[in-house]
Amino acid sequence: MNCSIEQALLSLIPTHNAALPPQLTELASSLLAQSRHKASTLKAEEEIARPYACAHIACERLKTTLNLPPIEPRPPIPPRIYKRLYSHLDKILPSGTGTPGRGTPARGGLEGRVRTPSTKLREQLAPLGTSPQASKSRPLPGRTTPSKEKSLADFRDSNADGTPSKKKLGTTPQSKRKPPPLPLWIRPTLRFLCKELGPASIGPIVASGIESIVCPNGKPTEDEWVKINLVSLLGALYLFVWRGITFPGQDLDQSTYIKFRKQLVATLNRARKEVEVNVKDGDAEKAWEWWYDVKLKDLDMSALVINRHGWLELDWAKGVQDFVHMNEERARDDEEDAEREERNAEPVQLRRADTMFQERYDFLTDRKRKAYAEWKEGIMKRIKAQG
């Protein structure tokens, strides 16, 4: 499961004491994956809140089915922008498919939640040559009669008061949940790099890249080189994204490139002392697993391996081009808006120097009318005082 999805769900329902229901996490992850296809180009500030919005939508759609506690949204971006993002994703993401309790069970979700087919569907399922009435007498799909062994198994999985146990519900105790596949220090270190070096907008793209390499298809990689070179791999990906977004389509000056590489290596080596990683069990050394101080030659070696394996050809790397195109479109829109405002602005009356119609002779302007009214009021007060 995506670590950002889990954190977003815990933030949305902070009063939920038990483990997160599998149906909720699966739906949130599914919505996140679908959103990357249906809304692949979001603004930088919206991209940050994509996992949070998908988790929020999943909570809203399953709050009745799973009897969730009150949802308390605290989006990581301004409310006005988040409201627009939430409405957009909620509109384009399908609500009927893959949602438990809405007709079709989610993948790996509740078993036995099969909606009773309608009369029209039963007629279509009936074999050719039989009447609709005959088809109604056939057993419905999924409506199998439980055997004696199955009934006894359900009884054993129940608590003393007859309520289903956690094992039956498919939930896992908090202590037995699998840790996130990414090392705990990666995301805090990435935020530290964005804060110290910038630009902050490249963070989600770098995170997507490191996750695609370290956890392909959501499972930890078996490549030992990746595990023992995580720090230099993170630095090389950061350097690649920074280069593509900061200087798109331009030849980068060699001195600027060398200077930034040195700053990147120095900032990475500072992270071990300055970045705080939250650890639940208090094992700080485990939180920094596979960490080591990086050197310039390590970045060069990681860059070679990245190109050799074709990791820059994966889907995450397209985010750099999408981000650049989005910025170019935004710049064009800003130019058009500025030109439109300039055209719609009130025309300024120009006074020629060779005409008697000068401003000093124009006594009907608003400014001179106001000045005259004040002068008149003062004169009238003086006349009354003398009278």
C-alpha positions in Angstrom: 0.0 0.0 0.0 1.2 3.5 -0.8 2.6 5.1 2.4 1.1 8.5 1.5 -2.4 6.9 1.2 -2.1 5.4 4.6 -1.0 8.7 6.2 -3.8 10.5 4.5 -6.4 8.0 5.7 -5.1 8.2 9.3 -5.3 12.0 9.1 -8.8 12.0 7.7 -10.2 9.7 10.4 -8.0 10.4 13.5 -10.6 8.9 15.9 -10.4 5.5 14.2 -8.6 3.4 16.8 -8.5 0.0 15.0 -6.5 -0.9 11.9 -7.5 0.6 8.7 -10.1 -1.5 6.8 -8.6 -3.3 3.8 -11.6 -2.2 1.7 -10.8 1.5 2.4 -7.1 1.3 1.7 -7.7 -0.7 -1.5 -10.3 1.8 -2.8 -8.1 4.8 -2.0 -5.1 3.2 -3.8 -7.3 2.3 -6.7 -8.6 5.8 -7.0 -5.1 7.2 -6.8 -3.9 4.9 -9.7 -7.0 5.8 -11.8 -6.4 9.5 -11.1 -2.9 9.4 -12.6 -4.4 8.3 -15.9 -7.6 10.4 -15.9 -5.9 13.6 -14.5 -2.3 13.1 -15.3 -1.4 16.8 -15.5 -2.3 18.7 -12.3 -0.8 22.0 -11.1 2.1 21.7 -8.7 0.1 22.7 -5.7 -2.6 20.3 -6.7 -0.2 17.3 -7.3 0.8 17.5 -3.7 -2.7 16.9 -2.5 -3.6 14.2 -5.0 -3.1 11.2 -2.6 -5.0 13.1 0.1 -7.9 13.9 -2.1 -8.2 10.3 -3.3 -8.2 9.1 0.3 -10.8 11.7 1.1 -13.1 10.5 -1.7 -12.6 6.9 -0.6 -13.7 7.8 3.0 -16.7 9.6 1.8 -17.8 6.7 -0.4 -17.4 4.1 2.3 -18.3 6.0 5.4 -21.7 4.4 5.5 -20.7 0.9 4.5 -17.8 0.6 6.9 -19.4 2.8 9.6 -16.4 5.1 9.7 -16.0 7.8 12.4 -16.4 11.5 11.5 -14.2 12.6 8.7 -12.0 15.5 9.6 -10.3 16.8 6.4 -7.1 18.9 6.9 -5.8 19.3 3.3 -2.1 20.1 2.8 -3.0 22.9 0.4 -5.2 26.0 0.7 -8.9 25.1 1.1 -10.0 27.0 -2.1 -7.5 25.0 -4.3 -8.3 21.7 -2.5 -12.0 22.1 -2.9 -11.6 22.6 -6.7 -9.2 19.5 -6.9 -11.6 17.4 -4.8 -14.6 18.2 -7.0 -12.7 17.5 -10.2 -11.4 14.1 -9.0 -14.7 13.1 -7.5 -16.4 13.9 -10.8 -14.0 12.0 -13.1 -13.3 9.0 -10.9 -15.9 6.2 -11.3 -18.1 5.7 -8.3 -19.9 2.6 -9.3 -17.0 0.2 -10.1 -14.6 -1.1 -7.5 -16.5 0.3 -4.6 -17.6 -2.2 -2.0 -21.2 -2.2 -1.1 -22.2 -0.5 -4.4 -23.0 -3.5 -6.5 -19.5 -4.9 -7.2 -17.1 -6.1 -4.6 -13.6 -4.5 -4.6 -10.6 -6.5 -5.5 -9.7 -8.6 -2.4 -12.6 -7.0 -0.5 -15.6 -8.4 1.2 -16.6 -11.8 0.0 -20.2 -12.6 -0.5 -21.3 -9.0 -1.1 -22.9 -9.8 -4.4 -25.9 -7.7 -5.5 -29.0 -9.6 -6.5 -29.3 -9.3 -10.3 -32.3 -7.5 -11.6 -35.1 -9.2 -13.6 -33.7 -8.0 -16.9 -30.2 -9.4 -16.1 -31.6 -12.7 -15.0 -33.4 -12.9 -18.4 -30.2 -12.2 -20.2 -28.4 -14.9 -18.2 -31.0 -17.5 -19.0 -30.1 -20.0 -21.7 -31.6 -19.6 -25.2 -35.0 -21.2 -25.6 -36.0 -20.9 -22.0 -38.6 -18.4 -20.8 -37.9 -15.7 -18.3 -40.1 -17.5 -15.7 -37.9 -20.6 -16.1 -34.7 -18.5 -15.6 -36.0 -17.1 -12.4 -36.0 -20.6 -10.9 -32.3 -21.0 -11.5 -29.9 -20.2 -8.7 -28.5 -16.7 -8.9 -24.8 -16.2 -9.5 -22.8 -16.3 -6.2 -25.8 -17.6 -4.2 -24.3 -20.9 -3.1 -25.6 -22.7 -0.1 -22.9 -22.8 2.7 -21.8 -26.2 3.6 -21.6 -27.6 7.2 -17.8 -27.1 7.4 -18.2 -23.5 6.2 -20.8 -22.7 8.8 -18.7 -24.2 11.6 -15.7 -22.2 10.3 -17.8 -19.0 10.5 -18.8 -19.9 14.0 -15.2 -20.5 15.1 -14.2 -17.1 13.7 -16.8 -15.3 15.8 -16.3 -13.7 19.2 -18.1 -14.9 22.3 -21.0 -12.4 21.7 -21.5 -13.6 18.1 -19.8 -10.6 16.4 -17.3 -11.4 13.7 -13.7 -11.4 14.9 -10.9 -9.2 13.4 -9.7 -12.2 11.5 -13.1 -12.7 9.8 -13.3 -9.0 8.9 -10.0 -9.2 7.2 -8.3 -6.6 9.4 -4.8 -7.0 10.7 -3.8 -5.8 14.2 -1.7 -2.7 14.2 1.4 -4.5 15.5 1.3 -7.1 12.7 0.9 -4.6 9.8 3.7 -4.7 7.2 6.0 -1.7 7.3 6.0 0.7 4.3 8.3 -0.7 1.5 10.3 2.6 1.2 12.9 3.3 3.9 11.6 5.7 6.5 14.3 8.3 5.8 13.6 8.8 2.1 10.6 11.1 2.2 11.8 13.4 5.0 15.2 13.6 3.3 13.5 14.5 0.0 11.5 17.3 1.7 14.8 18.5 3.2 16.4 18.7 -0.2 13.4 20.6 -1.6 13.6 23.1 1.2 17.3 23.7 1.1 17.9 23.5 -2.7 14.5 23.9 -4.3 12.4 24.1 -6.3 9.8 22.6 -4.0 7.6 21.6 -6.9 9.9 18.8 -8.0 9.3 16.8 -4.8 6.4 14.7 -6.0 8.1 13.8 -9.3 11.3 12.7 -7.5 9.2 10.7 -5.0 7.4 9.0 -7.9 10.7 8.1 -9.5 12.3 6.6 -6.4 9.2 4.7 -5.6 9.0 3.2 -9.2 12.6 2.0 -8.8 12.7 0.9 -5.2 9.1 -0.6 -5.1 8.2 -1.6 -8.7 4.6 -2.7 -8.9 4.2 -1.9 -5.2 6.6 -4.6 -4.1 10.2 -4.1 -2.7 12.8 -4.6 -5.3 15.1 -7.6 -5.2 18.0 -5.7 -6.8 20.7 -5.5 -4.2 22.5 -2.6 -6.0 19.4 -0.5 -5.5 19.3 -1.3 -1.7 22.9 -0.4 -1.0 22.9 2.7 -3.2 19.7 4.4 -2.2 21.3 7.7 -1.2 23.2 8.2 -4.4 20.1 7.0 -6.4 18.0 9.6 -4.7 20.6 12.3 -5.4 20.9 11.3 -9.1 17.1 11.4 -9.6 16.9 14.8 -7.9 19.6 16.1 -10.1 17.8 14.8 -13.2 14.5 16.3 -12.3 16.0 19.6 -11.3 17.9 19.9 -14.6 14.8 19.1 -16.6 12.4 21.5 -14.8 14.8 24.4 -14.1 16.4 24.6 -17.5 14.0 23.0 -19.9 15.3 22.8 -23.5 18.4 24.8 -22.6 22.1 24.1 -22.5 23.1 24.1 -18.8 26.2 26.1 -18.0 28.9 23.7 -16.8 29.9 25.8 -13.8 26.3 26.0 -12.7 25.9 22.2 -13.0 29.1 21.5 -11.1 28.2 24.0 -8.3 24.7 22.4 -7.9 26.2 18.9 -7.7 28.4 19.9 -4.9 25.6 21.6 -3.0 23.4 18.5 -3.5 26.1 16.2 -2.1 26.7 18.5 0.9 23.0 18.8 1.6 22.5 15.0 1.4 25.3 14.4 3.9 23.7 17.0 6.3 20.4 15.2 6.2 21.5 12.4 8.6 22.1 14.9 11.4 19.4 17.5 10.6 16.4 15.5 9.4 14.1 14.0 12.1 12.5 10.7 11.2 9.4 9.6 13.2 9.9 6.1 14.5 7.1 4.3 16.3 9.3 1.7 18.0 12.1 4.1 18.9 14.7 2.3 16.8 16.5 5.2 15.2 19.1 3.1 13.5 16.5 1.0 11.8 14.9 4.2 10.5 18.1 5.1 8.7 18.7 1.6 7.2 20.9 1.6 4.1 22.1 5.2 4.7 25.6 6.2 4.0 27.5 9.5 3.3 27.5 10.1 -0.5 30.3 11.4 -2.7 30.4 13.0 -6.1 31.6 9.8 -7.8 28.6 8.0 -6.3 26.2 10.3 -8.1 28.0 9.7 -11.4 27.9 5.9 -10.9 24.2 6.0 -10.1 23.5 8.2 -13.2 25.2 5.5 -15.3 23.1 2.7 -13.8 19.9 4.7 -14.2 20.5 5.1 -17.9 21.7 1.5 -18.3 18.5 0.1 -16.8 16.2 2.5 -18.7 14.6 3.9 -15.6 14.4 7.3 -17.2 12.0 5.7 -19.8 9.5 4.7 -17.2 6.1 6.5 -16.8 7.3 8.6 -13.8 9.8 10.5 -16.0 7.0 11.8 -18.2 6.0 13.9 -15.3 9.0 16.2 -16.0 7.7 16.9 -19.5 4.2 17.3 -18.3 5.3 19.8 -15.6 7.3 21.8 -18.2 4.3 21.9 -20.6 2.0 22.9 -17.8 4.2 25.8 -16.9 4.5 26.9 -20.5 0.7 26.8 -20.9 0.3 28.7 -17.6 2.7 31.4 -18.8 0.8 31.7 -22.1 -2.4 32.0 -20.3 -1.0 34.7 -18.1 0.2 36.6 -21.1 -3.2 36.4 -22.8 -4.9 37.5 -19.6 -2.5 40.5 -19.3 -3.2 41.5 -22.9 -6.9 41.1 -22.5 -6.9 43.3 -19.4 -4.8 45.8 -21.2 -7.3 45.9 -24.1 -10.2 46.2 -21.8 -8.7 48.9 -19.7 -10.3 52.4 -19.9 -8.7 54.5 -22.6 -6.4 57.3 -21.4 -7.3 60.6 -22.8 -4.1 62.1 -24.3 -3.9 65.9 -24.5 -1.9 67.3 -27.4 0.6 70.1 -26.5 -0.5 72.3 -29.4 -4.1 72.7 -28.3 -5.8 75.0 -25.7 -7.7 72.0 -24.2 -5.1 71.4 -21.5 -5.7 70.0 -18.0 -5.2 73.3 -16.3 -8.1 74.7 -18.3 -10.4 71.7 -17.7 -12.5 72.6 -14.7 -15.0 69.8 -15.0 -12.7 66.9 -13.9 -13.6 65.0 -10.7 -10.5 66.2 -8.9 -11.2 69.9 -9.7 -14.9 69.5 -8.9 -14.0 68.2 -5.5 -11.5 70.9 -4.9 -14.1 73.5 -5.9 -16.7 72.0 -3.5 -14.2 72.2 -0.6 -13.3 75.8 -1.5 -17.0 76.8 -1.7 -17.7 75.2 1.7 -14.9 77.2 3.3 -16.0 80.5 1.7 -19.6 80.0 2.9 -18.4 79.3 6.4 -16.4 82.6 6.4 -19.4 84.6 5.1 -21.6 83.2 7.9 -19.0 83.9 10.5 -18.7 87.6 9.3 -22.5 88.0 9.0 
